[in-house]
Amino acid sequence: MRILHTSDWHVGKRLGRYDRLEEVVATISEVAGIATSESVDLVVHSGDLFDRPFPPIDALRVALDGLVSLTGEGSRPVVVVAGNHDSGDLFEALAPFLAGWGIYLIGWIKPPANGGVFELDTASGRAVVAGLPFLREGHVVDFMADTDRWYGQYAERIRRLTEVYSDHLVETAGTDAVSLLVAHFMVTGARVGGHGAPRGERELHMGEAYAAGEGAIPASLSYVAMGHIHAPQPVPGANVPAEYAGSLLELDFGEAGEQKRVVIVDAEPGRPARVTSVPLSTGRRLVRAAGTWDELADRTDLDDFYLDLAVDTEGPEPGLGAQAVERFPYLVKVTAVYERPELEEVSRGQLPWDQVYAEFRERERGEPASEELLATFREVSDEVEHATP
């Protein structure tokens, strides 16, 4: 059986002033083309289909059209679990309508015999697929309490869940079915950073409270399809073929330079799967570049990339932003880099918030904030301060 594993589409995520929906459509089309050219029998998506729990209508349309395209006009099932950016409730609301297309959404963690595991017939045989959506810390899984009243740490809860699913998968698969776990969580040791810029994985979910140990990956399955980590990589310490497929596109400058991919999995009942990476070529790349303005402005090789520019200057350059936007068609961010005087430590309580923001903006952007911008800041700040809890 041949399986395609994709993950972390984050449909609807913007990059500065760019919405990127056209790129997402093109890249999903590339993934669907790979599914057809590789004669794939089953597609699994390991979470973060959307970038926010309740996506804009355009993002919803793009994601659902994309899932339908992966079915190959109904010739292959598609299984999707909810990630930490997705709404489990939205997934569950959409599930009955998409099941007729052969698309199976799993929004919440469920008992294996009651929606947590699907038995699917494919062109190459039977597959048994368990779905483990993102588990938020403090969330109690009721069906587990029925058999074992456990209230341990996050890692232990994940381990117990994957153990329950694994036991059910092995029993159900028998000797004639491929067994898969599709899950969305972080395993300790997974590579997250390394590019010196913020990444798309929310920092809230990157700490130890939201990480599971190597023991969370069951060793008795054909393949474990993981989501949540955007850098493509094998799952650290797994004793069975297990991969983070990675994000669909370079989502921010912390991912600049990463080769995005899908994973092709060749699996047989009772045997570990064989894994192959297929690189994706669609989507505009992200580049961080540094130098003087003259050096950067002369570089025609930067014209087709989304850019994060660090410009060496003698001091603040009030017109730098407008100059950079005019020169580079896909500019996302520009920062003036110069030696800044040491600022005296001042307690936040000693300055009004609009002045704190004005100093921050001038320090980071190299240009003073306009009065119009400060007025908007004061308006928003006042609204937040007086908002009803």
C-alpha positions in Angstrom: 0.0 0.0 0.0 1.3 3.5 -0.9 0.4 6.4 1.4 1.0 10.1 1.1 1.7 12.0 4.3 1.3 15.8 4.3 0.9 18.3 7.2 0.7 21.8 8.6 -0.9 23.6 5.6 -1.9 26.6 7.8 -4.3 27.8 5.1 -5.1 31.5 5.7 -1.8 32.4 7.2 -0.5 35.8 6.0 3.1 36.8 5.6 3.1 40.5 6.3 0.9 42.1 3.7 0.6 39.0 1.6 -2.2 36.5 2.0 -0.5 33.7 -0.1 -3.7 31.9 -0.9 -2.7 31.6 -4.6 0.6 29.9 -3.5 -1.3 27.5 -1.2 -3.6 26.6 -4.0 -0.7 25.9 -6.4 1.2 23.9 -3.8 -1.8 21.8 -2.9 -2.3 21.1 -6.6 1.3 19.9 -6.7 0.7 17.6 -3.8 -2.4 16.2 -5.5 -0.4 15.7 -8.6 2.2 13.7 -6.6 -0.5 11.6 -5.2 -1.6 10.7 -8.7 1.8 10.2 -10.2 3.0 8.0 -7.3 -0.2 5.9 -7.5 -1.1 6.7 -3.9 -3.8 4.6 -2.2 -4.4 6.7 0.9 -3.6 10.3 2.1 -3.1 11.3 5.7 -2.9 14.9 7.0 -1.4 15.3 10.5 -3.0 18.6 11.5 -3.0 22.4 11.3 -5.1 22.4 8.1 -5.9 26.0 8.9 -4.0 28.8 10.6 -6.7 29.9 12.9 -9.6 28.0 14.5 -12.3 29.7 12.5 -10.8 30.6 9.1 -12.0 33.2 6.7 -14.3 31.9 4.0 -11.6 32.0 1.2 -9.3 30.0 3.4 -12.0 27.5 4.2 -12.8 27.1 0.5 -9.2 26.6 -0.5 -8.6 24.0 2.2 -11.7 22.0 1.5 -11.2 22.1 -2.3 -7.6 20.9 -1.6 -8.8 17.9 0.4 -11.3 17.0 -2.3 -8.5 17.1 -4.9 -6.4 14.7 -2.8 -9.1 12.1 -3.1 -8.4 11.7 -6.8 -12.1 11.9 -7.7 -12.9 9.5 -4.9 -10.3 6.9 -5.7 -8.4 7.3 -2.4 -9.5 8.0 1.2 -8.1 11.1 3.0 -7.8 11.2 6.9 -7.2 14.6 8.7 -6.7 15.2 12.4 -7.1 18.7 14.0 -3.9 20.5 15.1 -3.5 23.2 17.7 -4.4 25.9 15.2 -7.6 24.1 14.1 -11.0 24.0 15.8 -12.0 20.6 16.8 -15.7 21.7 16.8 -15.4 23.0 13.2 -13.8 19.6 12.1 -16.6 17.7 13.8 -19.3 19.9 12.2 -17.7 19.4 8.7 -17.1 15.7 9.1 -20.5 14.4 8.1 -20.5 16.4 4.9 -17.0 15.4 3.8 -17.4 11.7 4.6 -19.3 11.2 1.4 -16.2 12.4 -0.5 -14.0 9.9 1.3 -12.6 12.6 3.6 -12.5 11.7 7.3 -12.0 14.5 9.8 -11.1 13.9 13.4 -11.6 17.0 15.6 -11.5 15.6 19.1 -9.8 12.7 20.8 -12.2 9.8 20.8 -12.4 6.1 21.9 -10.9 3.8 19.3 -14.2 2.0 18.8 -16.2 5.3 18.6 -14.7 7.5 15.9 -11.0 7.4 16.9 -10.1 4.7 14.5 -11.2 4.2 10.9 -11.1 0.9 8.9 -10.6 1.9 5.3 -10.7 -0.1 2.0 -8.1 1.1 -0.5 -7.1 0.0 -3.9 -4.3 -2.0 -2.4 -6.0 -3.5 0.6 -7.3 -2.6 4.1 -5.8 0.2 6.2 -6.6 0.8 9.9 -6.0 4.4 10.8 -6.1 6.0 14.3 -6.3 9.8 14.7 -4.9 11.7 17.6 -5.7 15.4 17.4 -3.8 18.0 19.4 -4.3 17.5 23.2 -4.3 20.8 25.1 -2.8 20.6 28.5 -5.4 20.2 31.3 -7.9 18.6 28.8 -9.4 15.5 30.3 -10.1 12.6 28.0 -13.3 11.1 29.4 -13.0 7.7 27.7 -9.6 7.2 29.4 -11.0 7.9 32.8 -13.5 5.1 32.3 -10.6 2.5 32.3 -7.8 4.2 34.2 -8.2 7.4 36.3 -5.0 9.1 35.2 -4.2 12.7 35.7 -0.4 12.8 35.2 1.8 15.0 33.2 1.1 15.8 29.5 3.8 13.4 28.3 2.3 10.6 30.2 -1.2 11.3 29.0 0.0 11.3 25.4 1.8 8.0 26.0 -1.3 6.4 27.5 -3.4 7.6 24.5 -1.0 6.3 21.9 -0.8 3.0 23.8 -4.6 2.5 23.7 -4.7 3.4 20.0 -1.8 1.1 19.2 -3.4 -1.9 21.1 -6.6 -1.4 19.2 -4.9 -0.9 15.8 -2.8 -4.1 16.2 -5.9 -6.1 17.2 -8.0 -4.7 14.4 -5.4 -4.9 11.7 -4.6 -8.5 12.3 -2.3 -9.9 9.6 -3.9 -8.4 6.5 -4.1 -4.7 7.1 -1.7 -1.8 7.4 -1.8 0.1 10.7 -1.2 3.8 11.0 -1.3 6.5 13.7 -1.8 10.1 12.6 -1.0 12.5 15.4 -0.3 16.1 16.2 2.2 16.7 19.1 5.8 17.4 19.8 8.3 14.8 20.7 11.2 15.9 22.9 14.3 16.4 20.8 12.5 17.4 17.6 14.4 20.2 15.8 12.3 23.4 15.9 14.7 26.4 15.5 18.0 27.1 14.0 17.4 30.1 11.6 17.6 32.9 14.2 14.0 34.1 13.5 10.6 33.3 14.9 8.9 30.2 13.5 5.3 29.3 12.8 5.0 26.7 15.6 3.5 28.7 18.5 5.9 29.1 21.3 3.1 28.3 23.8 3.1 24.7 22.6 6.9 24.3 22.3 7.7 24.0 26.0 8.2 20.9 28.0 4.5 21.0 29.2 3.5 20.3 25.6 6.2 17.7 24.7 5.9 14.0 24.8 8.9 11.6 25.2 10.2 9.0 22.8 8.0 6.4 24.4 4.9 8.0 23.0 5.6 6.5 19.5 4.2 3.0 19.5 6.7 0.4 18.1 4.1 -2.0 16.8 2.6 0.0 13.9 3.4 0.2 10.2 3.9 4.0 10.2 3.3 7.0 12.5 2.4 10.3 10.6 3.3 13.3 12.8 2.3 17.0 12.6 3.1 20.2 14.6 6.8 20.6 13.8 7.4 22.5 10.6 10.9 21.4 9.9 10.8 18.1 7.9 12.5 15.3 9.9 12.3 11.8 11.3 10.7 11.7 14.8 13.5 11.5 17.3 14.0 8.1 19.0 11.1 6.4 17.3 11.4 2.6 17.0 9.1 2.5 14.0 9.1 4.6 10.8 7.7 7.9 12.0 8.1 11.3 10.3 7.2 15.0 10.7 6.2 15.8 7.2 6.7 19.5 7.9 4.8 22.5 6.7 3.5 23.0 3.1 5.3 26.3 2.6 8.0 28.3 4.3 5.6 30.0 6.6 7.9 32.6 8.2 11.6 33.6 8.1 12.4 31.0 10.8 11.7 28.5 8.1 13.6 30.3 5.3 15.7 27.9 3.3 14.0 24.7 4.4 13.1 22.3 1.6 9.4 21.5 2.0 8.2 18.0 1.1 5.6 15.3 1.3 6.3 11.8 2.5 5.6 8.8 0.4 5.1 5.6 2.6 5.2 2.1 1.2 3.7 -0.2 3.8 2.8 -3.9 4.0 0.9 -5.6 6.8 3.1 -6.7 9.7 6.3 -4.9 8.3 7.8 -1.5 9.0 7.1 0.9 6.2 9.6 2.3 3.8 9.7 6.1 3.6 10.7 8.5 0.8 10.7 12.3 0.7 9.3 14.0 -2.4 10.4 17.7 -2.5 7.9 20.4 -3.3 8.8 23.1 -5.8 5.8 25.4 -5.7 5.5 28.6 -3.6 7.6 31.7 -3.3 10.7 31.2 -1.2 11.7 33.3 1.8 15.2 35.0 2.1 16.9 37.0 4.8 19.6 39.4 3.5 21.9 41.9 5.1 24.2 44.7 3.8 24.3 48.4 3.0 21.4 49.8 1.0 23.5 50.1 -2.2 24.6 46.5 -1.9 21.1 45.2 -1.4 19.5 47.5 -4.0 21.9 46.2 -6.7 21.0 42.5 -6.0 18.6 41.4 -8.8 18.7 37.9 -7.4 16.4 39.0 -4.5 13.6 40.3 -6.7 11.5 37.1 -6.7 11.7 36.3 -3.0 9.8 37.4 0.1 12.4 39.4 1.9 13.5 40.2 5.4 16.2 42.9 5.0 18.7 44.1 7.5 20.2 47.4 6.2 23.5 48.7 7.6 23.1 52.5 8.2 24.8 55.3 10.1 21.6 55.9 12.2 17.8 56.1 11.8 16.6 56.3 8.2 13.0 57.6 8.2 12.5 56.9 4.5 14.0 53.4 4.4 10.7 51.5 4.6 9.2 53.4 1.6 12.4 53.1 -0.3 12.6 49.3 0.2 9.0 48.8 -0.7 9.5 50.6 -4.0 12.6 48.7 -4.8 11.6 45.1 -3.8 8.2 43.9 -5.0 7.9 41.2 -2.3 9.4 43.0 0.7 8.0 41.8 4.1 10.3 43.5 6.6 13.2 45.9 6.6 15.2 46.9 9.6 17.9 49.6 9.9 21.0 48.2 11.7 23.2 50.7 13.4 25.0 51.3 16.7 22.4 52.4 19.2 23.1 54.2 22.4 22.5 52.4 25.7 19.0 53.3 26.9 18.5 54.1 30.5 16.4 51.4 32.2 13.0 52.9 32.8 10.1 51.2 34.6 7.0 50.7 32.4 5.1 52.4 35.1 7.0 55.6 34.6 6.0 56.1 31.0 2.7 56.2 29.1 2.2 53.2 26.8 2.1 55.3 23.7 5.6 56.6 24.5 6.9 53.1 25.2 5.6 52.0 21.8 7.0 55.1 20.1 10.5 54.3 21.5 10.1 50.7 20.5 9.1 51.5 17.0 12.0 53.9 16.5 14.5 51.5 17.9 13.2 48.6 15.8 12.3 50.4 12.5 14.8 53.2 12.6 12.0 55.8 12.0 9.7 57.7 14.3 6.1 56.7 14.6 3.6 59.1 13.0 1.1 60.9 15.1 -1.7 59.0 13.2 -0.2 55.7 14.2 0.2 56.8 17.8 -3.4 57.9 17.9 -4.5 54.5 16.6 -2.3 52.8 19.3 -3.9 55.0 22.0 -7.3 54.1 20.8 -6.7 50.4 20.8 -4.9 50.6 24.1 -7.8 52.4 25.7 -10.3 49.9 24.3 -8.3 47.0 25.8 -7.9 48.7 29.1 -11.6 49.2 29.5 -12.8 46.0 27.9 -15.2 43.8 30.0 -13.3 40.8 31.4 
